[in-house]
Each structure stands twice: as structure tokens, then as C-alpha cells.
């Protein structure tokens, strides 16, 4: 099996940046909670967690993409609320 080569996410689009700027603290907490809910006690690929999160929140936040959710996930790792390797 070959080793995966990660591809960097593109920057947030102008539309997505505008949507992010309007998020309240409560909405960010809900987004973080949803990301954490989509994680398991065993290792999952980030892509799986992000796509599950995007699907769960698309009705509330249709202008947000997996790119934004990946940034939130990185903040959760930085805050030591998730493990990464």
C-alpha cells in the first residue's frame, strides 16, 4: 500500500469568509461540538470527520465547507481537545 500524500486545503473563499465573520460564539461552540461528536475513540481520517460534520451542519451553515471545519478541527487539536498524529 502506498503512502498518502496530503494536499493542502485552499484558502476560504470570500463568501465563506463573510459567513465565518457572522458566526456567534454559540454557533462556533456548536460547530466544535459537532466535530467532536463525529470523532470516535479510534482513529479516523480527518476527511471522514470533516465530511460528516459538513453533512450534519449543512442545513444551518450552507456557506461553510470542509475547509472551514478542518480549520476548526486544527484549533481543537491545538487546544488539546483532540489528538492528532
C-alpha positions as CSV (number, residue, x, y, z in Angstrom):
1,X,0.0,0.0,0.0
2,X,1.4,3.4,-0.9
3,X,1.8,6.2,1.5
4,X,-0.8,9.0,1.2
5,X,0.4,12.4,0.3
6,X,-1.6,15.2,2.0
7,X,-2.9,18.0,-0.2
8,X,-3.3,21.4,1.5
9,X,-6.7,22.9,1.6
10,X,-7.4,26.0,-0.4
11,X,-8.0,29.3,1.4
12,X,-11.5,30.2,2.4
13,X,-13.5,31.8,-0.4
14,X,-14.7,35.4,0.1
15,X,-18.3,34.1,0.5
16,X,-17.1,31.6,3.2
17,X,-15.0,34.3,5.0
18,X,-18.2,36.5,5.1
19,X,-20.2,33.6,6.6
20,X,-17.5,32.9,9.2
21,X,-17.3,36.5,10.2
22,X,-21.0,36.4,11.1
23,X,-20.7,33.3,13.3
24,X,-21.5,33.8,17.0
25,X,-19.6,32.2,19.9
26,X,-22.6,29.9,20.4
27,X,-22.5,28.8,16.8
28,X,-18.8,28.2,17.0
29,X,-19.3,26.1,20.1
30,X,-22.0,24.1,18.3
31,X,-19.7,23.5,15.3
32,X,-16.9,22.3,17.6
33,X,-19.3,20.0,19.5
34,X,-20.5,18.6,16.1
35,X,-16.9,17.9,15.1
36,X,-16.2,16.2,18.4
37,X,-19.4,14.1,18.0
38,X,-18.2,12.9,14.6
39,X,-14.9,11.7,16.1
40,X,-14.6,8.2,17.5
41,X,-12.5,6.7,20.3
42,X,-10.5,5.0,17.5
43,X,-8.5,6.9,14.8
44,X,-10.5,8.3,11.9
45,X,-9.2,10.1,8.8
46,X,-9.7,13.9,9.1
47,X,-11.6,13.8,5.7
48,X,-14.2,11.5,7.2
49,X,-14.8,13.7,10.2
50,X,-14.9,16.8,8.1
51,X,-17.4,15.4,5.6
52,X,-19.6,14.0,8.3
53,X,-19.5,17.4,10.0
54,X,-20.3,19.3,6.8
55,X,-23.2,17.0,6.1
56,X,-24.6,17.4,9.7
57,X,-24.3,21.2,9.6
58,X,-25.2,22.0,6.0
59,X,-28.8,23.0,6.9
60,X,-27.6,25.5,9.5
61,X,-24.5,26.7,7.7
62,X,-24.8,26.1,4.0
63,X,-22.0,28.6,3.1
64,X,-19.4,26.7,5.2
65,X,-17.2,24.0,3.7
66,X,-14.9,21.2,4.8
67,X,-12.1,23.8,4.6
68,X,-13.6,25.8,7.5
69,X,-14.3,22.7,9.5
70,X,-10.7,21.5,9.0
71,X,-9.5,24.8,10.5
72,X,-11.8,24.3,13.5
73,X,-10.6,20.8,13.9
74,X,-7.0,22.1,14.0
75,X,-8.0,24.5,16.7
76,X,-9.4,21.6,18.7
77,X,-6.2,19.7,18.3
78,X,-4.2,22.9,19.4
79,X,-6.5,23.2,22.4
80,X,-5.8,19.5,23.2
81,X,-9.4,18.6,22.9
82,X,-8.4,16.1,20.1
83,X,-5.3,14.0,19.4
84,X,-3.5,14.1,16.1
85,X,-0.5,12.3,14.7
